[in-house]
Amino acid sequence: MSERTQVGIVGAGPAGLVLGHLLHLRGIDSVILEDRDRDYVEKRVRAGVLEQGTVDLLTEMGVGGRLQREGLVHHGVELRFDRRGHRIPFDELTGGCGITIYGQQEVVKDLIAARLETGRPLLFEVDDVRPEGLDTDRPTLRFRHGGDERELRCDFIAGCDGFHGVCRDAVPDGVLTRHERAYPFGWLGILAEVAPSSEELIYCHHDRGFALHSMRSPELTRLYLQCEPDEPIESWPDERIWEELHARFESEGWALKEGPIVEKGVTPMRSFVAEPMQHGRLFLAGDAVHIVPATGAKGLNLAVADVRVLADGLSRWFSNQDDTLLRSYSEQCLGRVWHAQYFAWWMTQLLHRMPDDGDGFQTKLQRAQLSHVVSSRAAATALAENYVGLRR
Ligand SMILES: Cc1cc2nc3c(=O)[nH]c(=O)nc-3n(C[C@H](O)[C@H](O)[C@H](O)COP(=O)(O)OP(=O)(O)OC[C@H]3O[C@@H](n4cnc5c(N)ncnc54)[C@H](O)[C@@H]3O)c2cc1C
């Protein structure tokens, strides 16, 4: 079966769904292809910190209703080390800015509902997606769906299929330059059915390793522990997780609340950028083309920022065949991407225990940096400005 659309979008994560909706609002057709089922995509627990720019865009797009009602607005975070907490007041340091805590799976649910309401195609459980003809002006997506072999002829393809997707690898050898760093640790993340123990996020530096206290709602706490990058989750029964969390977060007058663990998993920490973010009629966006360590809370926000630029470029092309914005897509996005890489790397090296730190030299440097950040307004402002969001 052969069909046609203006933009073929691979992946129904935040990047693909936001792009599909922005194009819809501008009267541009798209078909979104997703290899997982709807239930899986809507329940996948990942990021949860939204920059103001992301919140504003979702609201302008008309998908921010529940986000406005249920999102938790935060105006600061705590840095905890040597068993003492130090608040970084974002609003005071950045002229009133903050962040919103709203789970990525909730963003995805809202976007899927909005997509289905438009009546435009969103196909779940597609198999074997093959982007072809990227160097021509009629690129094609071949795939299988419901047992049928299908062909989708497009004007453009958007590769929004995450780090393990197929679009990046469809670019011919030698076109992309890949920059990659794998960190010698990962994060063990849990979701617990218990009210958060603090109103704001706590980034904790400890001799036993980094820990993060976050939340998804007034009833759900999200907690992370630094662990080995390939740590088998079976070696972390619930009791061991709580014991380790209590040890790292210990601070006078503060207690960590426990509750049933409803989700747990290990995520490796990686920095990755492939550039340019475009080849022929294929445009790569979000995790398909860059990964940042989660310490800076930038992954989801970067994905949304990419497709905002892409939607503007496509819109200009479809209205008058002007490709000026499309030609500068990669360059426009990469400035922000590298800035986010820098910030995420900086937060990561500041807060994690370094496994190769034999004589404790790096730990001493980390303590000196942390003391500087919490005692110098200029240093705290740099952290706050980066955390609440990079300018467009
Ligand atoms: C386990 C985990 C935890 C994370 N935690 C945080 C965090 O705490 N804070 C933070 O800021 N960021 C976090 N991130 C990063 C953040 O979630 C991502 O940056 C964000 O999801 C990027 O959105 P995306 O749409 O580009 O990619 P994705 O969300 O990965 O979406 C890609 C979509 O494409 C689909 N797909 C893949 N291959 C194919 C194919 N061949 N055909 C069709 N569809 C395909 C996938 O199923 C998926 O739905 C985390 C990421 C992971 C993996």
The ligand as an ORCA input file, in Angstrom:
! r2SCAN-3c Opt
* xyz 0 1
  C      15.556      5.879     31.097
  C      15.646      7.362     30.816
  C      15.507      8.282     31.863
  C      15.593      9.643     31.606
  N      15.482     10.533     32.648
  C      15.588     11.844     32.385
  C      15.500     12.799     33.422
  O      15.315     12.454     34.592
  N      15.612     14.130     33.108
  C      15.821     14.548     31.798
  O      15.892     15.738     31.510
  N      15.885     13.668     30.804
  C      15.783     12.343     31.063
  N      15.867     11.482     30.052
  C      15.994     12.038     28.710
  C      14.616     12.432     28.124
  O      13.641     11.536     28.535
  C      14.785     12.473     26.607
  O      15.699     13.505     26.303
  C      13.473     12.693     25.838
  O      12.667     11.542     25.939
  C      13.779     12.991     24.368
  O      12.588     12.932     23.602
  P      12.599     12.371     22.125
  O      11.215     12.519     21.628
  O      13.713     12.968     21.382
  O      13.004     10.827     22.258
  P      12.197      9.621     22.934
  O      11.423     10.084     24.105
  O      13.192      8.525     23.122
  O      11.144      9.185     21.822
  C      11.519      8.440     20.681
  C      10.333      7.600     20.252
  O      10.669      6.903     19.063
  C      10.244      5.557     19.164
  N      11.074      4.757     18.270
  C      12.338      4.315     18.466
  N      12.769      3.621     17.403
  C      11.758      3.612     16.518
  C      11.598      3.045     15.223
  N      12.574      2.354     14.651
  N      10.433      3.216     14.586
  C       9.428      3.938     15.152
  N       9.524      4.500     16.385
  C      10.678      4.329     17.048
  C      10.408      5.236     20.644
  O       9.607      4.149     21.061
  C       9.967      6.553     21.281
  O       8.576      6.591     21.533
  C      15.801     10.108     30.281
  C      15.936      9.192     29.240
  C      15.893      7.828     29.492
  C      16.083      6.866     28.351
*
